[in-house]
Amino acid sequence: MRAMDAARKAMLEQTSQVPELECFRARAGQPRVYSQGVQKFRFPTGIWYEFVSQLPDKGTEFSTDDPLSPVDGHLIAVKDNICTLDHPTTCASAMLQGYRSLFAATVVQHLSEAGLVVAGKTNLDEFGMGSYNLNSVHGPVISSEGDVYKSRTVGGSSGGSALAVATKHCYAALGTDTGGSVRLPAAWTGVVGFKPSYGMLSRWGVVQYANSLDTVGIMARSVSSVRSVYDEINHADHQDPTSIPSSTRSRIEDDISLRPRNRPLRIGIPAEFFIRELQDPIGRTWLHALSALQQKGHSLHQISLPTTKAALAAYYVLAPAEASSNLAKYDGVRYGSSPSHKPKDRQQGNVLFSETRGRNLGAEVRRRILLGSYTLSSTAIDNYFIRAQKVRRLVQDDFNRVFKLSHPLLPDTVQVSKAGEGEEGVDVIVTPTATRQAPLIEELRKEAEDEDVSPARKYCDDVYTVPASLAGLPAISVPVPVPAELVGERDGGGKTAGIQIMGQYGDDGLVLRVAEELEGMFDVKNRG
């Protein structure tokens, strides 16, 4: 880790220090504070404490003559599937135990250039596969700071990043979002989680789960903090073939600039999102947020996204299929830890990679590899993978039909008929982020053991987040207070519910603007 060359600018103003530095000083002598929960924020080395010991003494002044950026000197956490030079990158898997990358991810390089200090790596579901952050070789993400996160899941797979932000151990955190892995934990920990349009942030240096879905996301306690980090890492990258080039970015910005400013927005409400699984506190909070936006002068419009009913099923065909291909490299030869015993001790007929995978990959990862391998097999590819790709295209067409702004990457020859004759289309879509508040970890374990509960139940918490991922759209989760009369013991201590805002591809700025407006309407504590 660099010797605080960025933290020397920890004071962006002469009279105020970066808040999280005070948090670190106050707790540096209390290692138990980080056990189990935010302990995962500093795993798998002691670099966290090395960094704490290097923090400047209270009252130290810094030069502010030449700050590198508006976020210069702030602390940021990085999900442990994003490569860094100063920390191991393990993906929370025994397969990559102790692995150190030879290079840093492009987004991490941009953070360093902006003066942000990478304080540590955060826990996750192994290789990003999971919704509850229970599938980690390091153990589940739980916190010893308060009862709420002790007993309830913080969501996954970027749960470590969400908890680090929620407990004020950093200014912001990077995660990855494949089907909701930033937005779901953000909703369940009461922070802001942003997934930009696919291709806006470089994936160079991000360990792949599903290439066509993976997106680097940002978590912070306020939308303005998310925006400030996004501005520093939102650049084209020639090393990433999926990165949107600068020329296309300029064209998208030019098209968006033609839109009239400061006009009331048309907000879409998908009829298909009123589902049986939606808990009453979440549904009421959603309606409360829509009412607040309407009172600000925006208009509400019911829309239909019929194919989104099949989006979750398509996602859980496509993502495992891509994962089975991406994880083929972890065979104990090219990547991954090999078995410690000698080859002659192996059971007869077993090959090296089967033992390597059996010993070093968790149950959920093995399950998805098997599922993906099957759907790509000659006997199943037509019935599953090809059909799922067709569903994905239909999901994208549904969104293009209801948005007022045309998709900037569609050729002019491709025309998508708008929803309803005379309809203008909507500017953004507002939905819940999750169907329920954070469930109890004990409940999840009982569900897994209960033969009467479908194994697919654990995948249903992504039902609201997956459609935007399949379409590559920008989406953000903003915490909104649950009406006081609905906050109860069973609501996960949940005083807030995540409200999701989705926009047309490339319209990330509008999504952030609406999120800031929604955030400003409610007094949610612990901002900054």
C-alpha positions, -999 to 999 in steps of 0.1 A, spaced: 0 0 0 13 34 -8 25 54 22 -4 77 24 6 98 -6 -31 103 -13 -43 105 23 -20 136 27 -48 154 11 -74 141 35 -86 176 42 -105 189 13 -113 220 32 -90 237 57 -113 233 86 -129 199 82 -113 164 79 -127 135 59 -153 120 83 -143 84 79 -107 91 90 -122 100 124 -141 67 124 -108 48 118 -89 67 145 -117 60 171 -117 23 164 -81 15 155 -75 1 190 -107 -21 189 -100 -50 165 -130 -69 177 -152 -42 162 -144 -57 128 -148 -94 135 -172 -113 112 -188 -83 95 -165 -55 86 -136 -79 93 -145 -91 59 -139 -56 48 -102 -59 56 -96 -96 47 -76 -115 38 -45 -96 52 -38 -72 80 -34 -43 56 -65 -27 72 -47 -23 105 -14 -13 88 -33 14 71 -50 25 103 -16 28 120 -5 51 93 -34 75 96 -23 110 106 -28 122 141 -59 141 150 -55 178 142 -29 172 115 -34 197 87 -30 189 50 -22 211 20 -52 218 -1 -35 239 -27 -36 212 -53 -63 185 -46 -63 158 -72 -101 157 -74 -132 166 -54 -129 132 -37 -91 134 -30 -81 117 2 -113 98 9 -113 61 17 -129 36 -6 -134 -1 -3 -131 -25 -32 -150 -58 -37 -126 -87 -37 -132 -97 -73 -117 -65 -86 -79 -67 -90 -56 -45 -69 -18 -45 -66 -16 -40 -28 -41 -66 -17 -48 -103 -26 -77 -109 -49 -95 -141 -37 -131 -137 -50 -139 -152 -15 -129 -186 -28 -104 -212 -16 -95 -216 -53 -77 -182 -53 -65 -182 -18 -35 -159 -16 -36 -149 -53 -21 -115 -61 -28 -98 -94 1 -85 -114 -20 -54 -123 -47 -32 -109 -81 -30 -125 -87 1 -146 -113 15 -122 -89 11 -93 -62 30 -113 -87 58 -119 -95 59 -82 -58 62 -73 -53 90 -99 -82 109 -83 -65 106 -48 -90 81 -33 -73 57 -9 -81 20 -13 -84 9 23 -92 -28 18 -110 -55 0 -146 -65 9 -162 -99 13 -186 -113 -13 -205 -144 -24 -179 -167 -40 -171 -154 -75 -202 -131 -71 -227 -160 -71 -254 -154 -45 -279 -129 -31 -273 -131 6 -235 -131 10 -235 -164 28 -214 -183 1 -179 -172 11 -149 -192 21 -143 -164 47 -178 -169 62 -210 -148 59 -210 -110 60 -223 -101 94 -214 -72 117 -206 -70 154 -217 -34 154 -254 -35 162 -281 -61 162 -296 -55 128 -268 -68 107 -259 -95 132 -290 -116 125 -300 -106 90 -284 -109 57 -270 -78 42 -276 -91 7 -252 -101 -20 -231 -106 -37 -216 -72 -29 -226 -74 8 -192 -66 22 -191 -33 2 -226 -24 13 -218 -31 50 -186 -11 49 -205 19 36 -235 15 59 -212 13 90 -193 44 79 -159 27 75 -154 43 41 -167 71 19 -178 48 -8 -172 13 -21 -170 -5 -54 -190 -37 -61 -200 -56 -92 -236 -60 -104 -245 -90 -126 -282 -93 -118 -286 -69 -88 -255 -76 -67 -250 -39 -59 -286 -28 -57 -300 -56 -35 -274 -52 -7 -278 -14 -10 -315 -18 -4 -310 -41 26 -284 -19 43 -300 14 36 -274 29 13 -273 40 -23 -263 15 -49 -257 24 -86 -253 2 -116 -243 23 -146 -252 14 -182 -233 -17 -194 -200 -6 -209 -197 28 -192 -172 16 -165 -143 -6 -175 -143 -43 -166 -106 -47 -172 -92 -63 -141 -126 -75 -129 -128 -113 -124 -155 -125 -148 -187 -141 -137 -209 -135 -167 -192 -112 -193 -224 -99 -209 -239 -89 -176 -211 -79 -152 -210 -42 -144 -189 -23 -119 -212 -5 -95 -208 21 -68 -222 23 -32 -222 53 -9 -244 69 17 -257 96 -7 -263 100 -44 -239 129 -46 -211 107 -32 -220 81 -58 -219 107 -86 -185 121 -74 -169 86 -76 -187 78 -109 -173 109 -125 -138 98 -117 -140 63 -132 -164 69 -161 -139 67 -189 -134 47 -221 -109 19 -218 -92 4 -249 -82 -27 -229 -118 -36 -223 -135 -47 -256 -170 -41 -240 -161 -5 -230 -181 22 -249 -156 42 -270 -152 80 -265 -168 88 -298 -200 69 -289 -201 85 -255 -199 119 -271 -228 110 -295 -249 98 -266 -243 130 -247 -251 151 -277 -284 133 -282 -294 137 -246 -285 174 -246 -312 180 -272 -338 171 -245 -356 200 -229 -343 208 -194 -362 215 -162 -394 200 -175 -417 176 -155 -407 140 -161 -429 111 -172 -425 83 -147 -433 47 -156 -449 22 -132 -447 -14 -146 -480 -33 -140 -460 -66 -139 -441 -55 -108 -472 -57 -86 -466 -93 -77 -478 -116 -49 -444 -118 -33 -442 -80 -27 -444 -74 10 -468 -47 22 -442 -24 38 -422 -24 5 -453 -18 -16 -465 10 6 -431 27 5 -430 24 -33 -464 41 -35 -452 67 -10 -422 75 -32 -443 78 -63 -467 101 -45 -438 123 -35 -425 125 -71 -460 134 -83 -462 162 -58 -430 176 -73 -449 180 -106 -439 148 -124 -466 126 -140 -471 89 -133 -480 65 -161 -487 28 -160 -466 8 -185 -464 -28 -194 -432 -48 -196 -447 -83 -203 -415 -102 -210 -400 -92 -176 -420 -120 -161 -396 -144 -178 -365 -123 -172 -355 -141 -140 -357 -175 -156 -337 -163 -186 -310 -148 -163 -305 -180 -144 -299 -198 -177 -276 -172 -192 -255 -163 -162 -245 -198 -152 -238 -207 -188 -213 -178 -191 -199 -187 -156 -193 -223 -166 -171 -211 -195 -153 -184 -175 -145 -207 -145 -130 -234 -168 -96 -218 -163 -96 -227 -126 -82 -261 -130 -52 -260 -106 -28 -256 -135 -35 -223 -151 -53 -207 -121 -63 -220 -87 -48 -239 -58 -38 -275 -65 -45 -304 -41 -18 -307 -15 -15 -345 -17 5 -364 -43 -11 -375 -75 -8 -412 -65 -30 -406 -36 -59 -395 -58 -89 -418 -63 -85 -439 -94 -101 -423 -124 -101 -388 -110 -83 -362 -130 -65 -332 -115 -90 -305 -122 -120 -325 -108 -102 -328 -74 -91 -291 -76 -127 -279 -82 -143 -303 -58 -120 -292 -29 -117 -255 -37 -151 -244 -51 -182 -239 -29 -215 -256 -33 -233 -227 -50 -204 -222 -76 -204 -259 -84 -242 -259 -88 -240 -230 -113 -212 -246 -132 -232 -278 -136 -263 -259 -146 -244 -238 -171 -226 -268 -186 -259 -285 -191 -276 -256 -208 -247 -253 -232 -247 -290 -240 -258 -302 -274 -290 -317 -260 -301 -286 -241 -287 -256 -258 -317 -250 -281 -343 -255 -254 -326 -234 -228 -297 -211 -238 -310 -201 -272 -345 -195 -258 -331 -175 -229 -312 -153 -254 -345 -147 -273 -362 -137 -240 -333 -113 -233 -339 -96 -266 -376 -93 -259 -369 -78 -225 -347 -52 -242 -375 -45 -267 -400 -40 -239 -378 -13 -224 -371 4 -257 -409 5 -264 -418 23 -232 -389 48 -230 -392 82 -247 -355 83 -255 -344 59 -283 -317 34 -275 -285 51 -287 -268 19 -298 -296 6 -320 -290 11 -358 -313 36 -375 -327 7 -395 -341 -9 -363 -374 6 -353 -391 -2 -321 -428 7 -320 -437 28 -289 -462 16 -264 -497 27 -272 -508 50 -300 -501 86 -292 -480 77 -261 -448 98 -257 -430 71 -236 -416 76 -202 -383 92 -190 -376 68 -161 -392 38 -144 -396 36 -107 -400 3 -89 -390 -14 -56 -355 -29 -55 -365 -60 -36 -398 -77 -27 -390 -79 10 -369 -65 38 -336 -83 47 -345 -118 58 -331 -134 89 -300 -156 82 -316 -183 103 -347 -182 81 -326 -186 50 -308 -216 65 -341 -232 74 -355 -226 39 -324 -243 25 -330 -274 47 -368 -275 42 -377 -300 15 -411 -282 10 -394 -250 0 -383 -249 -36 -345 -244 -41 -354 -217 -66 -369 -195 -38 -335 -181 -30 -332 -167 -65 -365 -148 -64 -351 -118 -45 -335 -107 -78 -368 -104 -96 -369 -66 -97 -332 -61 -104 -325 -87 -132 -345 -69 -160 -323 -39 -160 -292 -61 -160 -304 -82 -190 -311 -49 -209 -278 -33 -198 -297 -2 -184 -286 22 -157 -304 16 -124 -299 29 -89 -314 19 -55 -322 47 -31 -333 42 5 -367 56 13 -382 56 48 -408 29 54 -440 45 69 -437 45 107 -467 23 113 -453 -4 91 -418 -7 108 -419 -38 129 -397 -65 144 -402 -87 113 -393 -60 89 -356 -66 93 -352 -36 115 -358 -20 81 -366 16 86 -359 21 49 -368 3 17 -348 4 -15 -366 22 -44 -351 15 -78 -349 40 -106 -342 28 -142 -334 48 -173 -328 43 -210 -293 31 -220 -268 59 -217 -292 81 -197 -272 76 -164 -272 113 -157 -310 115 -155 -312 84 -133 -288 100 -109 -307 133 -110 -340 117 -102 -323 97 -74 -310 129 -59 -345 145 -61 -361 114 -45 -334 113 -18 -339 150 -10 -376 145 -3 -369 123 27 -349 127 58 -329 95 58 -302 95 85 -265 87 82 -260 105 50 -226 119 39 
